Amino acid sequence: MSLNDSADESQLGLQFSVYPLRQEHLHAAIEAAVQAAATASLDVTVGQLSTFAPGDEESVFDGVRAAFSAARSFGPTVMVVTLSSGLPSEETVAEIQSATSD
């Protein structure tokens, strides 16, 4: 099985990090961005340095727009976004993880 056979071409991967600038409290802007992305029908996973959310193209771009709008409502903000297509299926990820843990 090739990676292309196991990729879901309809899904995009969204990874973003929010950096509030010159703000006394950083957490509020970051939390607002994460919550806004979640309201765009995305399954949001928060990591230590960034947030990941797979979804269809419309939901991903709606999520980016909502997250940035929410974060910048607190003041000057930088948002770094990475988009990817052809995400591996959950079965492929499980297969890779089991192979690396053996």
DSSP file (Angstrom, degrees, kcal/mol; ACC not computed):
  #  RESIDUE AA STRUCTURE BP1 BP2  ACC     N-H-->O    O-->H-N    N-H-->O    O-->H-N    TCO  KAPPA ALPHA  PHI   PSI    X-CA   Y-CA   Z-CA
    1    1 A M              0   0    0      0, 0.0     2,-0.2     0, 0.0     0, 0.0   0.000 360.0 360.0 360.0 129.6    0.0    0.0    0.0
    2    2 A S     >  -     0   0    0      1,-0.1     4,-1.1     5,-0.0     3,-0.4  -0.517 360.0-110.4 -90.9 164.3    1.4    3.4   -1.0
    3    3 A L  H  > S+     0   0    0      1,-0.2     4,-0.5     2,-0.2     3,-0.4   0.868 119.2  57.5 -61.0 -35.5    0.9    6.6    1.0
    4    4 A N  H >4 S+     0   0    0      1,-0.2     3,-0.7     2,-0.2    -1,-0.2   0.854 102.9  54.2 -64.5 -33.1   -1.3    7.9   -1.8
    5    5 A D  H 34 S+     0   0    0     -3,-0.4    -1,-0.2     1,-0.2    -2,-0.2   0.795 113.2  42.7 -68.0 -27.3   -3.6    4.9   -1.4
    6    6 A S  H 3< S+     0   0    0     -4,-1.1    83,-2.2    -3,-0.4     2,-0.3   0.378  93.4 102.1-102.0   4.0   -4.0    5.6    2.3
    7    7 A A  E <<  -A   88   0A   0     -3,-0.7     2,-1.0    -4,-0.5    80,-0.1  -0.682  67.1-136.5 -92.4 142.1   -4.5    9.4    2.1
    8    8 A D  E >   -A   87   0A   0     79,-2.8     3,-1.5    -2,-0.3    79,-0.7  -0.832  17.3-169.0 -95.3 100.0   -7.9   11.0    2.3
    9    9 A E  E 3  S+     0   0A   0     -2,-1.0    77,-0.2     1,-0.3    -1,-0.2   0.683  81.1  62.0 -66.7 -18.6   -7.7   13.6   -0.5
   10   10 A S  E 3  S+     0   0A   0     77,-0.1    47,-0.5    75,-0.1     2,-0.4   0.650  92.8  80.6 -82.1 -13.3  -10.8   15.4    0.7
   11   11 A Q  E <   - B   0  56A   0     -3,-1.5    75,-0.9    76,-0.1    76,-0.7  -0.740  60.8-162.8 -98.3 140.2   -9.3   16.3    4.1
   12   12 A L  E     -AB  85  55A   0     43,-3.3    43,-2.2    -2,-0.4     2,-0.5  -0.862  15.1-134.2-111.1 152.8   -6.9   19.1    4.8
   13   13 A G  E     -AB  84  54A   0     71,-3.0    71,-1.9    -2,-0.3     2,-0.5  -0.927  17.9-164.8-105.9 132.4   -4.7   19.5    7.8
   14   14 A L  E     +AB  83  53A   0     39,-1.1    39,-2.8    -2,-0.5     2,-0.4  -0.970  10.3 175.1-116.5 127.9   -4.6   22.8    9.6
   15   15 A Q  E     +AB  82  52A   0     67,-2.4    67,-2.9    -2,-0.5     2,-0.3  -0.998  11.6 171.0-128.6 129.2   -1.9   23.6   12.1
   16   16 A F  E     -AB  81  51A   0     35,-2.5    35,-2.8    -2,-0.4     2,-0.4  -0.986  20.9-164.1-140.9 152.7   -1.7   27.1   13.6
   17   17 A S  E     -A   80   0A   0     63,-2.1    63,-2.4    -2,-0.3     2,-0.4  -0.993  14.0-149.9-130.5 139.4    0.1   29.0   16.3
   18   18 A V  E     -A   79   0A   0     -2,-0.4    61,-0.2    61,-0.2    12,-0.1  -0.928   9.1-172.1-115.0 132.8   -1.0   32.3   17.7
   19   19 A Y  E     -A   78   0A   0     59,-3.6    59,-2.2    -2,-0.4     2,-0.2  -0.856  12.2-153.9-126.0  94.4    1.4   35.0   19.0
   20   20 A P  E     -A   77   0A   0      0, 0.0     2,-0.4     0, 0.0     3,-0.3  -0.472  16.9-143.0 -66.1 136.4   -0.3   37.9   20.7
   21   21 A L        -     0   0    0     55,-3.1     3,-0.1     1,-0.2    -2,-0.0  -0.845  67.4  -8.8-106.9 138.3    2.0   41.0   20.5
   22   22 A R  S    S+     0   0    0     -2,-0.4     2,-0.4     1,-0.2    -1,-0.2   0.841  93.3 139.7  48.8  42.3    2.4   43.6   23.2
   23   23 A Q        -     0   0    0     -3,-0.3    -1,-0.2     1,-0.1     3,-0.1  -0.949  53.6-143.5-118.3 137.6   -0.5   42.2   25.3
   24   24 A E  S    S+     0   0    0     -2,-0.4     2,-0.5     1,-0.2    -1,-0.1   0.886  93.9  37.1 -64.9 -39.4   -0.4   41.9   29.0
   25   25 A H        +     0   0    0      1,-0.1     4,-0.4    -3,-0.1    -1,-0.2  -0.963  62.0 179.1-120.3 117.7   -2.3   38.6   29.0
   26   26 A L     >  +     0   0    0     -2,-0.5     4,-1.7     1,-0.1     3,-0.4   0.813  69.9  70.7 -86.1 -33.3   -1.5   36.1   26.2
   27   27 A H  H  > S+     0   0    0      1,-0.2     4,-3.0     2,-0.2     5,-0.3   0.845  91.2  58.6 -58.7 -39.4   -3.8   33.2   27.2
   28   28 A A  H  > S+     0   0    0      1,-0.2     4,-2.2     2,-0.2    -1,-0.2   0.911 107.7  44.9 -61.5 -44.5   -7.1   35.0   26.3
   29   29 A A  H  > S+     0   0    0     -4,-0.4     4,-1.9    -3,-0.4    -1,-0.2   0.898 115.7  47.4 -66.9 -40.5   -6.2   35.6   22.7
   30   30 A I  H  X S+     0   0    0     -4,-1.7     4,-2.2     2,-0.2    -2,-0.2   0.942 113.2  47.3 -66.7 -47.6   -4.8   32.1   22.2
   31   31 A E  H  X S+     0   0    0     -4,-3.0     4,-2.6     1,-0.2     5,-0.2   0.888 110.3  53.3 -61.7 -40.0   -7.8   30.4   23.8
   32   32 A A  H  X S+     0   0    0     -4,-2.2     4,-2.3    -5,-0.3    -1,-0.2   0.894 108.6  50.2 -62.6 -39.9  -10.2   32.6   21.8
   33   33 A A  H  X S+     0   0    0     -4,-1.9     4,-2.2     2,-0.2    -2,-0.2   0.922 111.8  47.2 -64.2 -44.7   -8.5   31.5   18.6
   34   34 A V  H  X S+     0   0    0     -4,-2.2     4,-1.9     1,-0.2    -2,-0.2   0.932 113.8  47.4 -63.5 -46.5   -8.7   27.8   19.5
   35   35 A Q  H  X S+     0   0    0     -4,-2.6     4,-1.3     1,-0.2    -1,-0.2   0.888 110.7  52.2 -63.1 -39.2  -12.4   28.1   20.5
   36   36 A A  H  < S+     0   0    0     -4,-2.3     4,-0.4     1,-0.2    -1,-0.2   0.897 108.4  50.5 -65.3 -40.3  -13.2   30.0   17.3
   37   37 A A  H ><>S+     0   0    0     -4,-2.2     3,-1.3     1,-0.2     5,-0.6   0.889 107.3  55.0 -63.6 -38.2  -11.6   27.3   15.1
   38   38 A A  H ><5S+     0   0    0     -4,-1.9     3,-0.8     1,-0.3     4,-0.5   0.814 100.0  59.4 -65.6 -29.9  -13.6   24.6   17.0
   39   39 A T  T 3<5S+     0   0    0     -4,-1.3    -1,-0.3     1,-0.3    -2,-0.2   0.577  90.1  73.4 -75.9  -7.0  -16.8   26.4   16.1
   40   40 A A  T < 5S-     0   0    0     -3,-1.3    -1,-0.3    -4,-0.4    23,-0.2   0.002 124.1 -96.2 -93.4  28.3  -16.0   26.0   12.4
   41   41 A S  T < 5S+     0   0    0     -3,-0.8     2,-0.4     1,-0.2    -2,-0.2   0.823  81.8 140.6  62.7  34.3  -16.8   22.2   12.6
   42   42 A L      < -     0   0    0     -5,-0.6     2,-1.1    -4,-0.5    -1,-0.2  -0.854  57.8-129.4-107.7 144.4  -13.2   21.3   13.2
   43   43 A D        -     0   0    0     11,-0.9     2,-0.3    -2,-0.4    -5,-0.1  -0.788  37.6-157.4 -89.5  96.0  -11.9   18.6   15.5
   44   44 A V        -     0   0    0     -2,-1.1     2,-0.5     9,-0.2     9,-0.2  -0.595  16.6-171.5 -88.2 132.1   -9.3   20.7   17.3
   45   45 A T  E     -C   52   0A   0      7,-3.1     7,-3.0    -2,-0.3     2,-0.5  -0.985  14.4-148.2-121.3 120.4   -6.3   19.2   19.1
   46   46 A V  E     -C   51   0A   0     -2,-0.5     5,-0.2     5,-0.2     2,-0.2  -0.764  17.4-176.2 -93.2 126.9   -4.2   21.6   21.2
   47   47 A G        -     0   0    0      3,-2.8    -1,-0.0    -2,-0.5     0, 0.0  -0.418  43.3 -92.1-105.4-173.6   -0.5   20.9   21.5
   48   48 A Q  S    S+     0   0    0     -2,-0.2     3,-0.1     1,-0.1    -2,-0.0   0.853 120.9  13.7 -70.6 -34.2    2.2   22.7   23.5
   49   49 A L  S    S+     0   0    0      1,-0.2     2,-0.3   -32,-0.0    -1,-0.1   0.566 130.7  14.6-119.0 -13.8    3.2   25.0   20.6
   50   50 A S        -     0   0    0    -33,-0.1    -3,-2.8    -5,-0.0     2,-0.4  -0.955  64.8-117.5-154.9 171.6    0.4   24.8   18.1
   51   51 A T  E     -BC  16  46A   0    -35,-2.8   -35,-2.5    -2,-0.3     2,-0.4  -0.946  22.5-156.9-118.5 136.7   -3.1   23.6   17.4
   52   52 A F  E     +BC  15  45A   0     -7,-3.0    -7,-3.1    -2,-0.4   -37,-0.2  -0.919  15.8 168.7-116.0 140.3   -4.0   20.9   14.8
   53   53 A A  E     -B   14   0A   0    -39,-2.8   -39,-1.1    -2,-0.4     2,-0.2  -0.814  15.3-159.8-153.2 108.1   -7.4   20.5   13.1
   54   54 A P  E     +B   13   0A   0      0, 0.0   -11,-0.9     0, 0.0     2,-0.3  -0.554  33.5 126.5 -81.5 154.2   -8.2   18.3   10.2
   55   55 A G  E     -B   12   0A   0    -43,-2.2   -43,-3.3    -2,-0.2   -13,-0.1  -0.978  58.4 -58.7 177.2 178.2  -11.3   19.0    8.1
   56   56 A D  E  >  -B   11   0A   0     -2,-0.3     4,-2.6   -45,-0.2     5,-0.2  -0.342  59.9-100.6 -73.1 163.5  -12.8   19.6    4.7
   57   57 A E  H  > S+     0   0    0    -47,-0.5     4,-2.4     1,-0.2     5,-0.3   0.886 120.0  48.9 -56.0 -46.3  -11.5   22.6    2.8
   58   58 A E  H  > S+     0   0    0      1,-0.2     4,-2.3     2,-0.2    -1,-0.2   0.930 113.6  46.1 -62.2 -45.3  -14.4   24.9    3.6
   59   59 A S  H  > S+     0   0    0      2,-0.2     4,-2.5     1,-0.2    -1,-0.2   0.892 111.7  52.0 -64.8 -39.9  -14.2   24.2    7.3
   60   60 A V  H  X S+     0   0    0     -4,-2.6     4,-2.3     2,-0.2    -2,-0.2   0.943 113.3  42.7 -63.4 -47.9  -10.5   24.6    7.5
   61   61 A F  H  X S+     0   0    0     -4,-2.4     4,-2.2     2,-0.2    -1,-0.2   0.872 114.4  51.0 -69.3 -34.9  -10.5   28.0    5.8
   62   62 A D  H  X S+     0   0    0     -4,-2.3     4,-2.6    -5,-0.3    -1,-0.2   0.901 110.7  51.0 -63.0 -39.6  -13.5   29.1    7.9
   63   63 A G  H  X S+     0   0    0     -4,-2.5     4,-2.7   -23,-0.2    -2,-0.2   0.892 108.8  49.7 -65.2 -41.0  -11.5   28.0   10.9
   64   64 A V  H  X S+     0   0    0     -4,-2.3     4,-2.5     2,-0.2     5,-0.3   0.945 113.5  46.2 -61.4 -48.5   -8.4   29.9   10.0
   65   65 A R  H  X S+     0   0    0     -4,-2.2     4,-2.3     1,-0.2    -2,-0.2   0.922 115.4  45.8 -61.3 -45.2  -10.5   33.1    9.4
   66   66 A A  H  X S+     0   0    0     -4,-2.6     4,-2.4     2,-0.2    -1,-0.2   0.909 113.0  50.0 -65.6 -42.4  -12.4   32.6   12.7
   67   67 A A  H  X S+     0   0    0     -4,-2.7     4,-2.4     2,-0.2    -2,-0.2   0.927 113.5  44.7 -63.9 -45.6   -9.3   31.9   14.7
   68   68 A F  H  X S+     0   0    0     -4,-2.5     4,-2.7    -5,-0.2     5,-0.2   0.915 113.1  50.6 -66.2 -42.1   -7.4   34.9   13.4
   69   69 A S  H  X S+     0   0    0     -4,-2.3     4,-0.9    -5,-0.3    -1,-0.2   0.915 112.4  47.3 -60.8 -43.3  -10.3   37.2   13.8
   70   70 A A  H  < S+     0   0    0     -4,-2.4     3,-0.4    -5,-0.2     4,-0.3   0.922 113.7  47.2 -64.6 -44.4  -10.8   36.0   17.4
   71   71 A A  H >< S+     0   0    0     -4,-2.4     3,-1.6     1,-0.2     4,-0.2   0.920 111.1  49.8 -65.7 -44.0   -7.1   36.4   18.3
   72   72 A R  H >< S+     0   0    0     -4,-2.7     3,-1.2     1,-0.3    -1,-0.2   0.659  91.7  77.2 -74.0 -12.7   -6.7   39.8   16.8
   73   73 A S  T 3< S+     0   0    0     -4,-0.9    -1,-0.3    -3,-0.4    -2,-0.2   0.688  94.0  53.8 -66.7 -14.8   -9.8   41.1   18.6
   74   74 A F  T <  S-     0   0    0     -3,-1.6    -1,-0.2     1,-0.4    -2,-0.2   0.534 126.6 -82.6 -93.3  -9.2   -7.5   41.2   21.7
   75   75 A G  S <  S-     0   0    0     -3,-1.2    -1,-0.4    -4,-0.2   -53,-0.1  -0.880  83.7  -0.9 137.8-169.6   -4.9   43.3   20.0
   76   76 A P  S    S+     0   0    0      0, 0.0   -55,-3.1     0, 0.0     2,-0.3  -0.241  70.4 176.4 -55.7 135.4   -1.9   43.0   17.6
   77   77 A T  E     -A   20   0A   0    -57,-0.3     2,-0.4   -55,-0.0    -5,-0.1  -0.999  28.8-153.0-147.1 142.2   -1.4   39.3   16.7
   78   78 A V  E     -A   19   0A   0    -59,-2.2   -59,-3.6    -2,-0.3     2,-0.4  -0.962  16.2-170.5-110.8 135.9    0.8   37.1   14.5
   79   79 A M  E     -A   18   0A   0     -2,-0.4     2,-0.5   -61,-0.2   -61,-0.2  -0.987   7.8-157.7-129.0 122.7   -0.7   33.8   13.4
   80   80 A V  E     -A   17   0A   0    -63,-2.4   -63,-2.1    -2,-0.4     2,-0.4  -0.874  16.1-169.5-100.5 126.7    1.4   31.2   11.7
   81   81 A V  E     -A   16   0A   0     -2,-0.5     2,-0.4   -65,-0.2   -65,-0.2  -0.951  13.6-171.6-123.6 134.7   -0.6   28.7    9.6
   82   82 A T  E     -A   15   0A   0    -67,-2.9   -67,-2.4    -2,-0.4     2,-0.4  -0.996   9.1-168.8-121.6 129.2    0.5   25.4    7.9
   83   83 A L  E     +A   14   0A   0     -2,-0.4     2,-0.3   -69,-0.2   -69,-0.2  -0.921   6.4 179.6-115.4 142.7   -2.0   23.7    5.5
   84   84 A S  E     -A   13   0A   0    -71,-1.9   -71,-3.0    -2,-0.4     2,-0.3  -0.985  11.3-153.9-139.9 152.3   -1.5   20.2    4.2
   85   85 A S  E     +A   12   0A   0     -2,-0.3   -73,-0.2   -73,-0.2   -76,-0.1  -0.804  69.4  40.4-119.4 164.7   -3.5   17.9    1.9
   86   86 A G  E    S-     0   0A   0    -75,-0.9   -77,-0.2   -78,-0.4    -1,-0.2   0.931  72.4-166.6  67.8  46.2   -3.7   14.2    1.5
   87   87 A L  E     -A    8   0A   0    -79,-0.7   -79,-2.8   -76,-0.7   -76,-0.1  -0.360  26.5-105.5 -63.8 142.9   -3.7   13.4    5.2
   88   88 A P  E     -A    7   0A   0      0, 0.0   -81,-0.2     0, 0.0    -1,-0.1  -0.382  39.0-106.3 -66.6 149.4   -3.1    9.8    6.1
   89   89 A S     >  -     0   0    0    -83,-2.2     4,-2.2     1,-0.1     5,-0.2  -0.246  28.5-108.5 -68.5 164.3   -6.1    7.8    7.2
   90   90 A E  H  > S+     0   0    0      1,-0.2     4,-2.4     2,-0.2     5,-0.2   0.852 121.3  56.5 -63.0 -33.4   -6.5    6.9   10.9
   91   91 A E  H  > S+     0   0    0      2,-0.2     4,-2.3     1,-0.2    -1,-0.2   0.908 107.2  47.8 -64.2 -41.8   -5.7    3.3    9.9
   92   92 A T  H  > S+     0   0    0    -86,-0.3     4,-2.5     2,-0.2    -2,-0.2   0.912 111.3  50.1 -66.0 -42.5   -2.4    4.3    8.3
   93   93 A V  H  X S+     0   0    0     -4,-2.2     4,-2.8     2,-0.2    -2,-0.2   0.926 111.6  48.9 -61.4 -44.3   -1.4    6.3   11.3
   94   94 A A  H  X S+     0   0    0     -4,-2.4     4,-2.5     1,-0.2    -2,-0.2   0.902 110.8  50.9 -61.5 -41.5   -2.2    3.4   13.6
   95   95 A E  H  X S+     0   0    0     -4,-2.3     4,-1.9     2,-0.2    -2,-0.2   0.917 112.3  46.0 -62.3 -44.5   -0.2    1.0   11.4
   96   96 A I  H  X S+     0   0    0     -4,-2.5     4,-1.9     1,-0.2    -2,-0.2   0.921 113.2  49.9 -64.6 -44.4    2.8    3.4   11.4
   97   97 A Q  H  X S+     0   0    0     -4,-2.8     4,-1.1     1,-0.2    -2,-0.2   0.893 111.1  48.0 -64.6 -39.3    2.6    3.9   15.2
   98   98 A S  H  X S+     0   0    0     -4,-2.5     4,-0.7     1,-0.2    -1,-0.2   0.863 110.6  52.3 -70.0 -33.3    2.4    0.1   15.9
   99   99 A A  H  < S+     0   0    0     -4,-1.9     3,-0.3     1,-0.2    -1,-0.2   0.853 111.4  46.3 -69.3 -34.1    5.3   -0.5   13.6
  100  100 A T  H  < S+     0   0    0     -4,-1.9    -1,-0.2     1,-0.2    -2,-0.2   0.680 109.6  54.1 -82.8 -16.8    7.5    2.1   15.4
  101  101 A S  H  <        0   0    0     -4,-1.1    -1,-0.2     1,-0.2    -2,-0.2   0.565 360.0 360.0 -92.7  -8.2    6.5    0.8   18.8
  102  102 A D     <        0   0    0     -4,-0.7    -1,-0.2    -3,-0.3    -2,-0.1   0.462 360.0 360.0 -79.7 360.0    7.6   -2.8   18.1
